[in-house]
């Protein structure tokens, strides 16, 4: 594995934003600020205007919603490259950071599929069972279906936060699933969910309150879509912290015997990433920041080290931020594109 100053104490300074933008909370919040949506939508007009909503067969009767934009839809020569983008928890295919990256990739000649996880975006009505983070099989199935829908295209995947966690788990299962993946870039992945949950509960209250608010909104949409199934969600909606909500939902609706069993089920520390070595011609890159307030960089010491996994740890960047204040594609978008285009 290629290391770029793996440990926080030796984090590299390749990403060095202006001083006014260095605070880790500012870096974490800026990419998702609602005040940016109008400007991002204007810059991403080609991506949004060409997007088709596609119901993707994820296997076992599960359907996931993807927004697919192609070069051909823009009147350009067909592309030989497909980028599948995965959002973070309670984000969607319409999240600003996914739109911005999607437009940069479209401009670079890629076809782009922004995949929504179950119960994210406008998809709560598609599947009866509720979302949880151990539903990796359906994301693997959806990626496989997207590749089959775009044959002979070079497949690249990028994910953010929980989407980065999913992207690496897809990579670890790609050989067994018959997925031919060329490149995967995981930005600030959830590594050990127990540690991330503890950070959200004990850290800056704004993060916890934000996710509780978004999760309640999502669960209410699930209730509206399946009123006869989820009428009993009301007591969970009254809970005010992520730990109790996760515990109740994972055990009551996910079938897990305990909260700890559920959280361990989607951790990617230990041996979880060892199967990446089964794809020696594929390249994987994990980008993290030492000052991430949500996913502790110290957990990077516990991931499996394979020869085809490159690890980049920057001193600044917050959680999925890496905003340098320059016009056009951000630092993280340039790095994703550089990784996708690498030999």
Buried (B, 14 or more C-beta within 10 A) or exposed (E): BEBBBBEBEEBBEBBBBEEEBBBBBBBBBBBBEEEBEEEBBEBBEBBBEBBEEBEBBBBEEBBBBBBBBBBEBBEEEEBEBBBBBBBBBBBBBBBBBBBBBBBBBBBBEBBBBBBBBBBBBEBBEBBEBBBBBBBBBBBBBBBBBBBEBBEEBBBBBBBBBBBBBBBBBBBBBBBEBEBBBBBBBBBBBBBBBBBBBEBBBEEBEEBBEBBBEEBBEBBBBBBEBBEEBBEEBEEBBEBEBBBBBBBBBBBBBBEBEEBEEBBBBBBBBEEBBEBBBBBEEBBBBBBBBBBBBBBBBBBBEBBBEBEBBBBBBBBBBBBBBBBBEEEEBBBBBBBBBEBBEEE
